[in-house]
Amino acid sequence: MPGTLGKPEILERLREIAPVVAVRGNVDTEPWAQVLPETVVAEAGAILIYVLHNVNALDLNPTAAGFHIVVSGHSHKPGKMERNGVLYINPGSAGPRRFQLRSLWHG
């Protein structure tokens, strides 16, 4: 999860469903969230995934670092694009609609 969780109960509920990889977002400022990293590396077989909250804070070259996918979420706007052989994904909001943006789960 690329951040903006808001409360620890969200992580607890998600962990009941499946393993969770999560990073701290800009609204995750309470003490419970301080244990969440700002970035994390995940693996899916031979695929390396770099997870961070805001893609504009990306402080490395994903191609040079060997990443195949970058997952971020700060904008809450779902999308995907490829650049230099790296797939960039924003899953959007998994909860209620934010702003005027479409939620992946709530249309």
N, C-alpha and C positions, 0 to 999 in steps of 0.2 A: 504494500500500500504506500503510495507516494504522499503521505502526510495529510494534514488537516483532519485529524481524527476527532478532536474535540473532547472526548472523554474515554476513559479506559474500558468502559463496558463494551464499546464497539469492538475493540481487539478481542476481548473475552468471548463475545458472541461469534466472531469470525473464526477463532481458534476451535470452537465447537464443530465447525463445518470442515475445516481443512487447515493444513500448516499455513502460517502467516509470515510474510516478510514485510516489515513496516519500517518507515523512516518518519522522523519528526517533521511536522509542517509548521507553518508560520503561526497558526493559532494554538499549537500544542505547547503551551508555555507553563502549564501547571507542573508541580513536582513529579507526578506519575510519568509524565512524558520525557523527563530528562534522561531516562534510561534508553530511550530510542535514539539510534544513531541518526546523523544527518544524511549519510549515504550508506548503502549496503550493496554488496556483490552477491548475486544469487546465481545458481547454476541449474540448468535444465539439460541433463545429459552433457553434451559437449558445448552447449550454448552458454555464454557468459552474459549476464544481465546486470546492468548498473542501475540502481534505483536511487532517486533523489526527489526532493519535493519540487523544486523549481528548476526547470531545464536551463533557465538563464543563469543559474549559479553553477553550471557545469564547469569544473575547473581542471578538466583533463581532455585529451583527445581520445574519444572512444575507439576510433579505428586503430590508432597507434597502441592503445592499451589492450587491444584484443577483444573488446566487447562487441557483441553481435546486436544487442538490444539495449536501449536506454528507456527507462520508464520514469515518467514524472507526472505531476498532477496539479500544480499550483493554480492553473487557470480554471480548473473544473470543466474544461471544454474537451470532450472526447475527440481524439484524432490520431492519425498515424501518418508517418512519412519516412522515406528512406533517404539517407545522405551518406555518401562515401561508403556504402556497403553496410551501414548501421541502420537498424530499424528503430525509430523513435515513436513511442506510444504514450498517449495520455488516456487513461481509462475513463476520464470524466468523473462524475460523482456517483458513488454507489448508494447514496442515500437520497433524501428528498431533493427536489430540484433546487439548484442554487442560482441566484440571480435570474436571468432569462434563458439559461442554458438547459439543454436537454440532458436528462439523467439517463445513464445506461439502463437502470433498472426501473425507472418510473416514467419513461417516455418523455 
